[in-house]
């Protein structure tokens, strides 16, 4: 038992440890396997009625209209089984749980995410796989940490590792997965988290590549032929992508905001009807991204047809995600970006005398639109580099990304779509800086165990006991009464001025679970700013150690505790 406690103490501190790295590898492997099962489920269902995965053009027009409606009915059936209480899912919900619950995900939400997203992706809704992969990865890794009763700061780190493993497993892009977690999910760069996240991403990518192979689904992009002569056109393309990203985010948020007043049943059915109607007319807009990208890169496709596909894809994605269809957003925005980039190449060739390869601009469109929509330039850059397996793409992609982000953010005030979703849905995603700092440290790592525990109810002799010991000795009196919970009284020597004599104060300690962080201890003590909390494991009547408020104050002032 003592060995386990010592291991947990190490995990409670904000530092790189082999324990957390090992757990990251285990959690990453489990998360990747769950994502593999998720992908197999989607493709298995699709192959019942499609010739190839995502090939909705092989269906009859009437079948394309009916398929999303059938899928919506099945999604609603499973939502009804849980009383419609656990239907929130996807990346915004994961961000919310990371802030308020240290990444611990409710089981029923995870089940709804797995089943609902599987049906939605198989039924042709314009949603992505990465949102469910993020949710499933976070849930799987945090479940392992919770079962082991790890400190909440370690569970939060494991949840981030599961997210990285899920994205890496979904796209086989480990570097982009790490950058996505740091830039979009955690929004901070800490070495003690960075290394475990890298390990989880490596394990996730290796797991899926050993099952599906090392090639990307986007491996058909040819070697880029962009030169300095194209840089001005790329900058103009980036500005156009920034404008499109602003419009996309704005209308998605408007749909979420105005549809919130309606019950989930009419919302899901409306999304299904719109998807079916657009799929009836524009089959390549159905599904996540592959079908649309493949069509946009075909030879001899007219610009008007591509613009129609772009509009249909945007409407289909906005309505599906805005009205509550479970699924991710990254897959569709990659598709929208590729179509927009291809349209840009055709316009440039029409108005300018310069040779342009459509696949080059499709990649640029994916990078720019993803960066502007998610406000994640580094993740977008590394994503297209890994998806295309071309390091030469970096400079052109940076030109498009920077111009897209400047146009979208500076001129239109666009922000990350995830943050906008959290705000319009009323989900908390921020904590005050003090709490955020204290959230990184588990109470096990800084609790003070140098205590004298007395079994008495009177104060007689307490002052003499304290005066005979060092001033930092903590004296705790256990008070046990019939039909009342056990109390622990903390006796503390203090003085108002340096020349004054010590005065003995006593405070009733507040119980706090050993999984908690210093943030929870701070919130319990901040009003009175005196006293302390006592740490227990499973039995509140057994004290493991204490954390006086002075310890928290010391950390906030000096960046370290007195222990």
N, C-alpha and C positions, 0 to 999 in steps of 0.2 A: 504493500500500500504506500509506503514511504517513497519507493522508487517512482511510482506513478505520480505522486504529488510533486516530486522534484521535476519530472518531465513536464508536467503541466505548468509549473512555475516558469520553466524556460520558455514555454510557448506564450506565457502571459506577458513577456517583455517584448518591446518593439525592436527586435534584433534578428538577424538571420540565424537560423538554427537547423541542424540536420534533421531534427524531429519534424519541423514544419515542411522541409523539403521532401522528406519521405512521405508525409501525409499528402503533399501536393501531387506527388507521382501516383499514389494510390487513388486519390480523388479524381485526378485527371484521367486515369485509365477507366475507372468506373463511369465517369461522365461521358467519355468517348464511346464506350460500349452502349450506353443508353441512347446516344445520338445515332449510332449505327443501327440500333433497333428501330429508332424513329424513321430513319431513311429507308430501311427495308420495308417498313409498314407502308410508307407512302408509295414506293415503287411497286410493291406487291399488289396494292389496290389498283393502281393505275393500269397495270398490265392485264387486268381483267377486262378492260374496255378500250385500251389504247394499243396501237401497234408498237409504239415506243414511248418511253416516259416523256411527259410534257408535250406529246404530239397531238394536241387537241384538234388540229386541222383534219385528222383522220376520221373524226366523228361527223355524223350527219348534222346539218344545221339545227334541226329540232333537238337532237340529243345534246348539243352544246348549250341550248337554252335550258333544258330540263336538268342537266347535271348539277349546276350550282344550287338549284332549288332543292333537289334531293339531299345534297350535302348539308344545306342549311337546316333541313328538318332533322337530320341525324345529330348535328351539333346541338340543336335546341333540346333534343331528347336527353342527351347526356347532361346538359346544363340544368334541365328540369330535375334530374335525379339528385342533384346537389342543392336544389332549392334556389338556383340562380345566385347563390351567395359566393361562389368561388370561381367566377368567370374572368376575373382580372388576370392578365397574363402578359407575357412579353417583356421587352427590355425596360420600358418605363416602370412597370410593376417591380421588376428586380431592383432597379435603382431605389425605389421607395422602400423596399424591404431591407436593403443594405443600410439605409439610414435609420430606420426605426426599429429593426429587429436583427441587426447584425448579419443579415443575409439568410436567416432561417426562413424557409419557404413552407407554407402550409401544404400538406399532402394533397388535399382535394384540388387546390389550384393547379398543382403539378399534374394531376391526373387529367383535369380538364384541358390543360395545355397540350398534353401528349395526344389525347384522343381528338380534341377539337381541331388542332393544327394538322394532324394527319388527314382528317376528313377534308378540311379546307384546302390543303395543298393538292390532294388527290382529285377534288371536285373542280379544280380550275380557277379558284379565287386568286387574285393577284396579290399574294402575300408571300413572304420569304420563309426559308427554313431557319435562318440564323436567330430570329427572335425566340422561337421555341428551343433552339439549341442552347441559347444563353440561359433561358429559364430552367431547362432540364439540367444543364451543367451546374448551375448555382444550387439547385435543389439537391442534386445527388451528393455533391461535395459537402454542403452544409449539413446534410443528414448524417454523413459519416462523423463529422465533428460534433454534432449534437448527441449522437449515440455514445460517443466516447466522453461526453461531459467536458469537452475542452472549454477553455476560456472564450468568451464571446469575441474578443479581438482576434483570436486564432480562427474561429469559425468564419468570421468576416473575411479573413485572408483566404481561407479555403474556398469560400464562395466565389471570390475573385478568380482563384485558380480554376475552379470548375467552369466559369464563364470562358476563360481563355481556352481551356481544353475543348469546350463545346464549339467555339468558333473555329478553332484549328481543325477539329474533326469535320466540321461542316464544309469548309472551303479548302482545307489542306494548306492553310496560310498561317503558320505559327508566329511569324514576326508581326504580321498585321494584327493577329489576335492579341499579342502582348500589348502592342500600342493602343489597340481599341480599349482594352481593360484600363490602362493607365490614363488614357486621354478622355474617354467617354464615361466609363463606369466609375472608377475611383476618383478621377480628376486630380490626381496627385502622383508624384514619382517618389517612392520610398524604396531604398535598396532592400530592406528586409522583406518587402512584399514582391518586389520586382523579380528576384531570383526564383522564389517558388512559382510565380506565375509563368516564368519562362519554362521551368521544368514541366509544369502541367501542360503548356502549349505543345512542347516537344512530344510528350507522351501521347497527347490527343491526336496530333498529326501522324505520328508513327503508327498508332492503333488503326486509324482509318485507311492510311496508305497501304498497310499490310493486308487489308481486306478488299479495298476498292482499287488498289494500284496507286502509283505515284503521280499519274497524270491528272491535271486539272480538267474540270468540265469546260474551261475556257482555253484549252490548249490549242484551239484552231487558229488563234491570232498569229498572223505572219510576223516576221521580223520587221521592226519599224523602219521607215524610210524618211523620217522627219529630219529636216535640216534647219539651219538658221533662217533660211528664206521663209519658213513656215511660222516663225515665232510670233510675228504680228497677228497672223490669222489665229494662232492658238490663244493669244491674249483676248482677241475679240470673241472667240468661242467661249472662253472662261467667263467673260462678262455676260454673254447670253445665258450660260448655264446658271450663273448667279441669279439672274432675273427669274428663270424658270423655277429654281429652287425656292426662291421667296414665294412665288405664286403657289407652288406645291404645298409648302408648309402652312401658308396662310389659309388656304381652302381646306386642308385637312383639319386644322384646328377649328375652323368654323363649323365643319360637319360634326366634329366631336362635341362642340359646345352646344349647338342647337338640337342635336339628336338626344342629348342626355335626358331630356324631359320625357322621352318615350320609353316604353318597356323594351326589354331586350328582344322579345319575339318579333314585333314589327320591324325593328331595326335590322335584325339578321335576315329576315325575309326580303326586306327592301334591297339590301346589299346583294342578295342572291338574284333577285329579279334584274337588277341593273347589270350584274356580271353576266347573267344569261343572255340579256338583250344585246349587250356589246359583243359577247362571244359569238352570238348568232351571226353578227355582221362582220366582226373582225376576230377570227379565231386565233390569230397569232398574239393577241393581247392577253389571252388567258394564261394562267400559270404564273410561275415566279419570274423568270427572266430568260431562260435558254431559248424558248420558242421565239420571243420577240427579237433577241439578238441574232439568232440564226437567219431570220427573215430579213432583218435590216441589212445584213451583209451579203445578201444574194445579189447577183449581177442583174442589171437592167430593171431595177425597181424604181418606179417613178417617185419623184419628190412628194407629190400630192398624197400618194398612198402612204408614204412614210410619215408625213405630218398627221394623217388620219390615225395611223397606228400610235403615234406619240400621244395624241390627245386621248384616244381610247384607253391607252395604258394608264395615263395619269388619272383619268376619271375612275377607272376600275379600281385602281389602288387606293385613291382617296376615299371612295365610298366603302370599300371593303374594310379598311383599317378604321376609318372614322365611325362606321356603324357597328363595330365590335367583332368582326370576324377574327378569330385567333390566328396569329401568324406574325411574321417579322416584316420589317420595312426595307432592309438592306438589299435583299434580292431584287425586289421591284425597282428600287432606285438605280441599281446597276443596269437593269434593263432599260429604264427610261433614259439614263445617261448615255447608254450606247446608241439608242435610237436618235437622241438629240445630236450626238456627235456625228453620226452618219448623215443626218440632215444638214449639219453644218458643213461637212465636206462637200456635199453636192451643191450647196449654195456658193461655197468658195470657188469651186471649179466653174460654176456658171458665170460668176461676176469677176473672177480674177484668172489670169492666165498662169496658173501654177498647177503642177501635177500633185494630186493628193490621193493617198490610199485610204479607202473607207474604213478599214479595220484599225488604222492608226488613230483616226479621229473618234472611232467608237471607244477605244481604250481611253482616250483623253476625256471623252464625255463621261465615262464611268467614274474617272478620278475626280473631275471637277464637280459633277452633280452630287456625288457622295460626300465630298468635303464640304460643300456649301449647305447641304441638307442637314448633315449631322454636326456641322461645325467641328470636324475632326480631320484637319488637313494631313497630319502625319499618318494616321490610320488609313486614309484614302490612298495616299502615295504608296505606302508599303503594300496595300492590297493589290493595286494594279501591277506593281512590280512582281509580286509573287504569282499572281494569276497569269501574267504573260511570260514569266520566266525570262524577262529582259531587263538587265540593269541599265541599258542605254535609254530607257524610257524616263529616267528620273528628271532630267532637265526639262524636257517638254511638259511632263506631267506637273512639275512644280510651277511652270508658267501658267498653265490652265488653272491649277488649284488656287494659287495666290490671287489671280484676277477674279476667279469665281467667288472666293471668300470675301475679297474686298468689295466687290459689287453687291453681294448679297448682304453682308454684315454692315458695311459702312454706309452704303447709300439707301438700303431698305430696312436696316435694323433687324435683319433675320438672325435667329438663334438656333441652337440645336433643337431639332424636332422633338427629341426625347424630353428636354426641359419644358418645352411648350406644352407637350402632352401632360406632363405631371402637374403643371400649373392649372390648366383648364379642367383637369379631373379632380383637383383639390387634394392631391397626394403630396405629403411632405417629402422633401428631398434635401433639405438643408438642416444643418445643426449649427448652433453658435460656435465660433472658433474655439472657445474654451472647452466645450463638450467634445468637439471634433478632435482636439489634441488629447484629451483624457481618454477618449474612446480607444486609442491605440494601446493602452496599457491595461492588462488584467489585474484584478485585485490580488490574485495569488502571487504575482511577481513582486509586489511591494508591501504586502501585509507584514506587520511586526509581530513576531512570535515570542519575543522576550517579555513575557508577562508572568505575573504572580497571581494565581487564581485562588481566591479565598472562598470558603464555604461558610459565610456568616451573613447576618442581616443588620449588624450594628456597625457604627463608624468608629467604635472604640479601638484605639491602637492603630488606626489606619495612618494618621498623620505621623506617628512615630515610626511606623514601618517604612513609609516613603522617605522620611528624613534620614533613616539609617542606610538607605540604598542610593545608588546614583540617581541623579535627577531625571534621567531618561527611562528609568524602570517604570513599567506600567503595572499598576495594581488593579485587578479586576475582582469584583465581588459577585458571586453567583447567588441570586435570590430565587429560591424555589418556594412557591406557594401552592396550596391545594386548589385545584380547579382554575389555575391561572398559568399562562405561559411563563417559562423561565426567563428571568431578566438578568442582564449582565450590567453591573454598575461600574463605570470607569472613573477611577480616582486620579485626578491630574493636579500636579503642583504648578502654580502660576503666580506671577506677581506683576502688578501694574507698572512699577518702575524698577530700575536696577537696584536701588538701595532698599527697596521694600523687602519685607520678609515674605517667604513663600506662603501662599494661601491654597488650601486644599479645596478643589472643586470636584463635584461628582456629577456625572452625566450618564443617563441611561443609553447604552449602546443600541444602535439600530441594526437588526439582522440583515445580512446581505449574502446572497448565494455566491459560492466560490467561482461560478462561471462569469460573474459580472465584471465590468470594467470600472476604472476610476470615474468615468462619466456618471454612472449610476450612483456611486458613493457621493460624488460632488452634489448631485441633485438632491440627495437625501439630507445633506448637511448645510447647503449653501444659505438657507434662510437664517439659521442661528449662528453659523460659522464657528461653532464650538462643538466639543464632544467628538464622537466618532462612530464608526460602524464596526460590527464584529462579523467575521467571515465564518460561514459554516458550509459543510459539503452537502449532506443529505438531511441530517438531523439538526434542526435549529437549536437544540439544547446542548449541542457539542460545539465548542468554540475552537476554531483553528488558529485564529490570529485577529488582530485589530488594525484598523486604519484610522488614526486620529485625523481631524480636519487639518491639523498642522502639517501633516505629511502631504496632503493635496495642495495646501498653500505653498509649501516649499517647492513642489514640482512646478507650479504655475509661475513662481518668481524666479527660480534658478534653472529650471529645465531638468531638475533631478530631485529625488527624494532624499530625506535625511537618513534613510535606512542604508 
